[in-house]
Amino acid sequence: MPSIATLTLNPTIDTAYEVDRVFPTHKMRTIKEQYDPGGGGINVARVFKRLGGDAHCYYLSGGATGVALDGLLDQHQLPRTAIAIAGPTRISASLYDRGSGQEYRVVPAGPTVAPAEWQACLDVLATAACDYLVVSGSLAPGIPDDFYARVAATAAARGIKVVLDSSGAGLREGLASGHIHLFKPSLGELRQLSGLPLESDGEIAAAAQAVVASGQTDLVAVTMGHEGALLASKDGCIRLPALPIEAVSTVGAGDCFVAGMVFALASGQTPAEAFRFGIAAGSAAVLTPGTDLAHPADIERLLPQVGPV
């Protein structure tokens, strides 16, 4: 059975609400509400476990909201190691307006992490046992830019394959470590990394291929929403279109892509096959409302519709 560990430095309690109509001042009574443990790595672990794998969550947790997050993870039956911090875990909100079909999302910055707290996280991760370590999500305030680079170097030295899905300085420094197996940027993140507009498929492919050629990572999977995705490796590039489905919610779609692709890789599939499975998982995510994420039945149903590689 494939096993992974996930790291979430800035987790969240994800709340999702539905209302008939959004309007100011007056109370809006919800029709549906949902509460889930969230943040990049935690979302990946939720889907990975649904697919039949073993996933252990490492994350920072603080305050009364941290206790609530711990409880939500237990409800999902996810093995977990919480690293205690003083600041309260953040709460993110998603509000779906049935009248307009629009979704509104509010995401706080999260608590500031003290040096002793992020150092404790590094110490704990040094003993993690897994085949893959998925480092996903933003750096919390107070954590140094090279934190993911330190994590990747330690994991790679122990034979663990590292998957990086982040943004900003955490992405740049983590990638520069040269210890990444799979790097999963969005198109916007790849543009920021390259400093180029990357308008055409050829330009996107060249930028992704350049990251592989630099020796920083073995694989680059670029997700582009309704425009599909691209996989770059030493063997070249694969470009596949998005599936023609109507999105209910885009929350966690990128995380589901990562979960699906890593599950397939850890199960022995080729990068090309895993890429197809990742696209099916990301597509399945947008079929579910709020913060529900992808379900295996939807992934298996959509997989035959993903283009051949």
C-alpha positions in Angstrom: 0.0 0.0 0.0 1.5 3.4 -1.0 2.3 5.7 1.9 2.9 9.4 2.1 3.4 12.1 4.7 2.1 15.6 4.1 3.3 18.9 5.6 1.0 21.8 6.2 2.6 24.8 7.8 -0.5 27.1 7.6 -3.5 24.7 8.0 -7.1 25.9 8.2 -10.5 24.9 9.3 -12.4 25.2 6.0 -16.0 26.3 6.3 -18.4 26.2 3.4 -21.9 27.8 3.3 -24.6 28.1 0.8 -27.2 30.9 0.7 -30.0 31.8 -1.6 -28.6 35.3 -2.2 -25.7 37.4 -1.0 -26.7 40.8 0.2 -25.2 43.4 2.6 -26.1 44.3 6.2 -28.9 41.7 6.9 -28.3 38.2 8.1 -28.0 35.5 5.4 -29.4 32.2 6.6 -27.4 29.3 5.3 -29.1 26.4 3.4 -26.1 24.1 3.7 -22.9 24.3 5.8 -19.8 22.1 6.0 -16.6 22.1 8.2 -13.5 20.3 7.1 -9.8 20.2 8.0 -7.9 22.1 5.3 -4.7 23.5 3.9 -2.7 22.1 1.0 -1.1 19.0 2.6 -4.1 18.1 4.6 -6.3 18.2 1.5 -3.9 16.0 -0.3 -3.9 13.5 2.6 -7.7 13.4 2.6 -7.9 12.4 -1.0 -4.9 10.1 -0.9 -6.6 8.1 1.9 -9.9 8.0 0.0 -8.0 6.4 -2.8 -6.8 3.6 -0.5 -3.3 4.9 0.5 -1.8 5.6 3.9 -1.3 9.3 4.7 0.2 10.9 7.8 -0.4 14.6 8.4 2.2 16.8 9.9 1.0 20.3 10.6 1.2 23.3 13.0 -1.7 23.7 15.4 -2.5 26.4 18.0 -5.2 27.9 20.1 -8.8 26.7 20.5 -9.2 26.5 16.7 -6.2 24.2 16.7 -8.0 21.8 19.0 -11.0 21.9 16.6 -8.7 21.2 13.7 -7.3 18.1 15.5 -10.8 16.9 16.0 -11.8 17.3 12.4 -8.7 15.3 11.3 -9.7 12.5 13.7 -13.2 12.5 12.1 -11.5 11.8 8.8 -9.5 9.1 10.4 -6.2 10.6 9.3 -3.1 9.8 11.3 -1.6 13.1 12.5 1.3 14.7 14.3 0.5 18.3 15.4 3.4 20.6 16.2 2.1 23.1 18.9 2.3 26.8 18.3 1.0 29.7 20.3 -1.0 31.4 17.6 -4.5 30.2 16.8 -5.1 28.1 13.6 -6.9 30.1 11.0 -10.4 29.6 9.7 -11.2 30.1 6.0 -14.7 30.6 4.6 -16.3 29.7 1.3 -19.7 31.2 0.5 -21.8 30.0 -2.5 -24.5 32.3 -3.8 -27.2 30.1 -5.4 -28.9 33.1 -7.0 -25.8 34.1 -9.1 -23.9 30.9 -9.1 -20.9 32.8 -7.7 -18.5 31.5 -5.0 -16.8 33.9 -2.5 -13.7 32.8 -0.6 -12.1 34.5 2.5 -8.6 33.2 3.5 -6.8 34.8 6.5 -3.0 35.1 6.5 -2.7 32.8 9.5 -0.7 33.0 12.8 2.9 34.1 13.1 5.2 31.2 13.9 8.1 31.7 16.3 11.6 30.3 15.6 11.4 27.7 18.3 8.1 26.5 16.8 9.3 26.0 13.2 12.5 24.5 14.5 10.5 21.9 16.4 8.7 21.2 13.1 12.0 20.5 11.4 13.1 18.2 14.2 9.8 16.2 14.0 10.0 15.8 10.2 13.5 14.5 10.4 12.0 11.2 11.7 9.1 10.9 9.3 8.8 7.5 7.6 7.2 7.5 4.1 7.8 6.9 0.4 6.7 10.5 -0.6 6.7 13.7 1.4 4.2 16.2 0.0 5.1 19.8 1.0 2.0 21.8 0.1 0.6 25.2 0.9 1.9 28.6 1.8 4.5 29.4 4.4 3.0 30.8 7.6 4.2 34.2 8.7 7.5 34.1 10.6 8.8 30.9 8.8 12.0 31.5 6.9 11.9 31.5 3.1 14.3 28.5 2.9 12.2 26.3 5.2 11.0 24.0 2.4 14.5 23.8 1.1 15.7 22.5 4.5 12.8 20.0 4.6 13.5 18.7 1.1 17.3 18.3 1.7 16.6 16.3 4.9 14.0 14.1 3.3 16.0 13.5 0.1 19.0 12.4 2.2 16.8 9.7 3.7 15.6 8.5 0.3 12.2 10.1 0.5 10.8 11.6 -2.7 9.7 15.2 -2.2 6.6 16.8 -3.9 6.5 20.6 -3.8 3.3 22.6 -4.3 3.6 26.2 -2.9 4.0 29.8 -4.0 6.2 32.8 -3.6 9.5 32.6 -1.7 8.7 29.1 -0.3 8.3 27.8 -3.9 11.5 29.5 -5.2 13.7 28.5 -2.3 12.3 24.9 -2.1 12.9 24.4 -5.8 16.4 25.8 -5.7 17.4 23.1 -3.2 17.6 20.7 -6.1 15.9 17.9 -4.0 12.4 17.9 -5.6 10.9 14.9 -7.4 7.6 16.5 -8.5 7.0 20.3 -8.7 3.3 21.3 -9.2 3.0 25.0 -10.1 -0.1 26.7 -11.4 0.4 28.6 -14.7 0.5 31.8 -12.6 3.2 30.4 -10.3 5.3 29.3 -13.3 5.0 32.8 -14.8 6.2 34.3 -11.6 9.1 31.8 -11.3 10.2 32.4 -14.9 9.5 36.1 -15.0 7.9 35.6 -18.5 4.3 36.0 -19.7 4.2 32.5 -21.1 1.3 33.0 -23.5 1.6 30.1 -25.8 1.8 26.3 -25.2 5.3 26.3 -26.6 6.4 29.0 -24.2 4.8 27.2 -21.2 6.5 23.9 -22.2 9.9 25.6 -22.7 9.7 27.2 -19.2 8.7 23.9 -17.6 11.3 22.0 -19.4 13.9 24.5 -18.4 13.2 23.8 -14.7 13.7 20.1 -15.3 16.9 20.8 -17.3 18.2 22.9 -14.4 18.3 19.8 -12.2 16.0 21.3 -9.6 13.3 18.7 -10.1 12.5 15.5 -12.0 9.0 16.4 -13.0 7.0 19.6 -13.5 3.2 19.3 -13.7 1.7 22.7 -14.6 -2.1 23.0 -13.9 -4.0 25.6 -16.0 -7.6 25.3 -14.8 -10.0 25.2 -17.8 -7.0 25.2 -20.2 -5.8 21.8 -19.0 -2.3 20.8 -17.8 1.2 20.0 -18.9 3.8 17.6 -17.7 7.5 18.1 -18.3 10.2 15.5 -17.7 13.6 14.5 -19.1 11.7 12.6 -21.8 9.9 15.8 -23.0 6.4 17.4 -22.5 2.9 16.1 -22.5 0.0 18.6 -22.9 -3.6 17.5 -22.2 -6.8 19.6 -22.3 -9.2 20.0 -19.5 -12.3 17.9 -19.3 -15.6 19.6 -20.5 -17.4 19.6 -17.1 -19.2 22.4 -15.3 -17.5 23.4 -12.0 -19.5 23.5 -8.8 -16.5 24.6 -6.7 -12.8 25.0 -7.4 -11.8 24.6 -3.8 -8.9 22.1 -3.5 -8.8 21.2 -7.2 -5.0 21.6 -7.3 -4.6 19.6 -4.1 -6.7 16.8 -5.6 -4.5 16.8 -8.7 -1.4 16.3 -6.5 -3.1 13.6 -4.5 -4.1 11.7 -7.6 -0.8 12.0 -9.3 1.3 11.0 -6.2 -1.0 8.1 -5.5 -0.5 6.8 -9.0 3.3 7.4 -8.9 3.5 5.6 -5.5 1.5 2.7 -6.9 4.1 2.2 -9.6 2.5 3.9 -12.6 4.6 5.9 -15.0 4.8 9.7 -14.8 2.6 9.9 -17.9 -0.1 7.6 -16.5 0.1 9.4 -13.1 -0.4 12.7 -14.9 -3.6 11.4 -16.5 -4.8 10.2 -13.1 -4.0 13.6 -11.6 -6.1 15.4 -14.2 -9.0 13.0 -13.5 -8.7 13.7 -9.7 -8.5 17.5 -10.2 -11.5 17.4 -12.5 -13.5 15.3 -9.9 -12.8 17.9 -7.3 -14.8 20.6 -9.1 -17.8 18.4 -9.1 -18.1 18.5 -5.4 -19.6 21.5 -3.5 -17.7 23.5 -0.9 -14.7 21.8 0.6 -15.7 18.2 0.0 -12.8 17.4 -2.5 -12.6 14.5 -5.0 -14.2 11.1 -4.6 -12.7 7.9 -6.1 -15.9 6.9 -8.0 -15.8 10.3 -9.9 -12.1 9.9 -10.6 -12.5 6.4 -12.1 -15.5 7.6 -14.1 -13.6 10.6 -15.5 -10.3 8.9 -16.2 -11.3 7.3 -19.5 -12.3 10.8 -20.7 -8.7 12.2 -20.1 -6.8 12.3 -23.4 -4.2 9.7 -24.3 -0.5 10.4 -23.6 
